[in-house]
């Protein structure tokens, strides 16, 4: 590999391309912090770690009687009830060597992705998923916790999933867009349940598959290996949780110990549960 002087390396490195490439790969790896589970409506406000994301609090309008002759009485309700916020409190850095910065960045956005970028995105996603899962668990236990018998008979286990659905129904959680994140252990048990793998009973027209494994009882079901200990399912709707993240820094540098180029960057993020009544968890004792 040719050795480039520092000015030349700096000229051929384009931070925006690398930030976008890492961010795109990261989004493809997220599960708990993905757009299925969290809303990402406020991430454009992030510039660096420590920033605060400010969210207006919207109240439900009051439904009132209406007289078609007299019309309305009084003024319309103001549904903006102030604002809440959360801090971008997590910072995770990454760094890896590349043989040719110019070659890799010319192909970012196509089908080619350097191994370093792919692996960095996967590790960043795992950290973000574990962080968001902890936030959701802390909030959801205060509202709805269903005790899970992980080794229960298939009918009993199915009833436990039904209990989660009923709990969300009671808080008027929107039916469209519900998710259930399950641990590998729970997923393995469910795969032995005919009602779970039967596409006609799971609400899907296709057999369940890896990744987003299908639908069951009105939930989009996904598998994650980043749930907290003894937590085997988190269910809810993305209106409950706000998540914001950004790749705020990327730069090229020359490692002192190698004749090679290297990339390093910083991923910052934060999350907050805004409406915990739209969450539920399944936990073992």
C-alpha positions in Angstrom: 0.0 0.0 0.0 1.3 3.4 -0.9 2.1 5.7 2.0 0.6 9.1 1.6 1.8 12.2 3.4 -0.6 13.7 5.9 -1.9 16.6 3.8 -2.7 14.2 0.9 -4.6 11.8 3.2 -6.6 14.7 4.7 -7.6 16.0 1.2 -8.9 12.6 0.1 -10.9 11.9 3.3 -14.5 13.2 3.2 -16.1 13.1 6.7 -19.7 13.5 5.5 -19.4 10.4 3.3 -18.1 8.2 6.2 -20.6 9.6 8.7 -23.4 8.9 6.3 -22.1 5.4 5.5 -21.7 4.4 9.2 -25.1 5.9 10.0 -26.8 4.0 7.2 -25.2 0.7 8.2 -26.0 1.4 11.9 -29.7 1.9 11.1 -29.8 -1.4 9.4 -28.5 -3.2 12.5 -30.7 -1.6 15.2 -33.5 -3.6 16.7 -34.7 -2.2 20.0 -33.7 1.3 19.0 -35.1 0.9 15.5 -38.0 2.9 14.0 -40.3 -0.1 14.7 -39.8 0.3 18.4 -38.9 4.0 18.9 -39.9 7.2 17.1 -37.0 9.1 15.7 -38.8 12.4 15.2 -36.3 14.7 17.0 -32.8 13.6 16.0 -32.2 16.5 13.7 -31.6 18.6 16.9 -28.4 16.8 17.8 -25.0 18.4 17.4 -23.0 16.7 20.1 -23.1 14.7 23.4 -24.8 16.6 26.2 -27.3 18.2 23.9 -31.0 18.2 25.1 -33.7 17.1 22.8 -36.8 19.2 23.5 -40.3 17.7 22.8 -43.6 19.6 23.0 -46.1 17.9 25.2 -49.4 17.3 23.3 -52.5 16.7 25.3 -55.6 14.8 24.2 -58.4 17.1 23.3 -61.6 16.9 25.3 -64.6 15.4 23.5 -67.6 17.6 24.2 -71.3 17.7 23.3 -72.3 19.8 20.4 -75.5 21.7 19.9 -76.2 22.2 16.1 -78.3 25.3 16.9 -76.3 27.0 19.6 -72.9 25.8 18.3 -69.8 25.7 20.6 -69.5 27.5 23.9 -66.2 28.8 25.1 -62.8 28.7 23.4 -61.1 25.8 21.8 -58.8 23.8 24.0 -55.0 24.4 23.8 -53.5 21.0 23.4 -49.9 22.1 23.8 -49.1 21.5 27.5 -45.5 22.7 27.6 -42.5 20.6 26.7 -40.3 17.8 28.0 -36.8 16.8 27.1 -34.1 14.2 27.3 -30.4 14.4 27.1 -28.0 12.9 24.6 -26.2 11.1 27.4 -24.4 8.2 25.7 -21.2 8.5 23.6 -19.6 5.5 21.9 -16.4 5.8 19.8 -15.2 3.5 17.1 -11.9 3.2 15.1 -10.6 0.8 12.5 -7.9 0.6 9.8 -8.5 0.8 6.1 -6.2 0.0 3.2 -7.4 2.7 1.0 -9.7 5.5 2.2 -10.4 6.8 -1.3 -11.4 3.4 -2.6 -13.8 2.7 0.2 -15.5 6.1 0.3 -16.0 6.0 -3.5 -18.2 2.9 -3.0 -20.1 3.9 0.1 -23.8 4.1 -0.7 -23.5 1.2 -3.2 -23.5 -2.5 -2.3 -19.9 -2.4 -1.1 -19.2 -1.7 2.6 -15.9 -2.1 4.2 -15.6 -4.8 6.9 -14.6 -2.2 9.4 -17.8 -0.1 8.8 -20.0 -3.1 8.9 -18.6 -4.4 12.2 -18.5 -0.9 13.8 -22.1 -0.4 12.9 -23.1 -3.8 14.4 -21.3 -3.1 17.7 -22.7 0.4 17.9 -26.2 -0.9 17.3 -25.8 -3.6 20.1 -24.8 -0.9 22.6 -27.7 1.4 21.6 -30.2 -1.5 21.7 -29.1 -2.5 25.2 -29.3 1.2 26.3 -32.8 1.7 24.9 -34.0 -1.7 26.3 -33.0 -0.6 29.7 -34.9 2.6 29.4 -38.0 0.8 28.2 -37.8 -1.9 30.9 -37.5 0.7 33.7 -40.6 2.5 32.5 -42.7 -0.5 31.5 -42.3 -2.4 34.8 -44.0 0.4 36.6 -47.1 0.0 34.3 -47.5 -3.6 33.1 -45.4 -6.6 34.0 -46.5 -10.1 33.1 -44.8 -13.0 34.9 -43.4 -15.4 32.4 -43.1 -19.1 32.8 -40.4 -19.8 30.2 -40.8 -23.6 30.3 -44.6 -23.6 30.3 -46.8 -25.7 28.1 -47.5 -24.2 24.7 -51.1 -23.2 25.6 -49.9 -21.6 28.8 -47.2 -19.6 27.0 -49.6 -18.5 24.3 -51.9 -17.2 27.1 -49.1 -15.2 28.5 -48.7 -13.5 25.1 -52.4 -12.9 25.1 -52.2 -11.3 28.5 -49.7 -8.8 27.1 -52.0 -7.9 24.3 -54.9 -7.4 26.7 -52.8 -5.2 29.0 -52.1 -2.9 26.0 -55.7 -3.0 24.9 -56.7 -1.7 28.3 -54.6 1.5 27.8 -55.9 2.1 24.3 -52.5 1.4 22.7 -52.9 1.8 19.0 -53.5 -1.5 17.3 -51.6 -0.7 14.2 -47.8 -0.6 14.6 -47.5 -2.7 17.8 -44.2 -4.7 18.3 -43.0 -7.5 20.5 -39.3 -8.0 20.9 -38.5 -11.5 22.2 -35.4 -13.1 23.6 -33.7 -16.0 21.7 -34.9 -18.3 24.5 -38.5 -17.3 24.3 -38.4 -17.4 20.5 -37.0 -20.9 20.6 -39.9 -22.0 22.8 -42.4 -20.3 20.6 -41.1 -22.1 17.5 -42.4 -25.3 19.1 -45.9 -23.8 19.4 -48.1 -24.7 16.4 -50.2 -21.6 16.9 -47.1 -19.4 16.6 -45.7 -20.9 13.5 -49.0 -21.3 11.8 -49.2 -18.3 9.5 -53.0 -18.2 9.3 -53.2 -17.9 13.1 -50.3 -15.5 13.6 -52.0 -12.9 11.4 -49.5 -13.2 8.5 -49.9 -14.5 5.0 -46.3 -15.8 5.0 -44.5 -18.3 7.2 -42.5 -16.7 10.0 -38.8 -16.1 9.2 -35.6 -14.9 10.8 -35.0 -11.3 11.5 -38.4 -9.7 11.6 -39.9 -13.1 12.2 -43.5 -12.2 11.3 -46.7 -11.3 13.1 -48.5 -12.8 16.1 -51.6 -11.6 18.0 -51.3 -8.2 16.2 -47.6 -7.7 17.0 -44.7 -7.4 14.6 -42.3 -9.9 16.3 -38.5 -9.5 16.2 -35.8 -11.3 18.1 -33.1 -9.4 20.0 -30.1 -10.6 22.1 -29.8 -7.3 24.0 -32.7 -7.5 26.4 -31.9 -7.1 30.1 -31.4 -10.2 32.2 -34.7 -12.1 33.0 -36.6 -10.0 30.5 -37.8 -12.2 27.6 -40.2 -9.8 25.8 -40.9 -6.1 25.5 -44.1 -5.1 23.8 -45.7 -1.8 22.9 -45.9 0.9 20.3 -43.3 3.4 19.1 -45.3 6.4 20.4 -44.1 5.4 23.8 -40.4 6.0 23.3 -38.3 8.7 21.7 -34.8 8.0 20.5 -32.3 10.3 18.9 -28.8 9.6 17.7 -26.1 10.9 15.4 -22.6 10.2 14.1 -21.2 13.6 15.1 -17.5 13.1 14.3 -15.5 11.1 11.8 -11.9 11.7 11.0 -8.9 10.0 9.3 -5.6 9.6 11.1 -2.3 7.8 10.8 -1.8 5.2 13.6 1.6 5.5 15.1 2.3 1.7 15.2 1.3 0.9 11.6 1.9 2.0 8.0 -1.9 2.3 7.4 -4.7 4.7 7.4 -7.4 4.6 10.1 -10.9 6.0 10.7 -12.4 7.0 14.0 -15.7 8.4 14.9 -18.2 9.2 17.6 -21.8 8.0 17.9 -24.0 9.9 20.4 -27.5 9.1 21.5 -30.2 9.3 24.1 -33.8 8.1 24.7 -36.7 8.7 26.9 -40.0 6.8 27.5 -42.8 9.4 27.1 -45.9 7.3 27.4 -45.1 4.2 29.5 -48.7 3.1 29.5 -48.2 1.8 26.0 -45.5 -0.7 27.1 -45.5 -4.1 28.7 -42.9 -6.7 29.6 -42.6 -10.4 30.1 -40.2 -11.4 32.8 -39.1 -14.5 34.6 -38.8 -14.5 38.4 
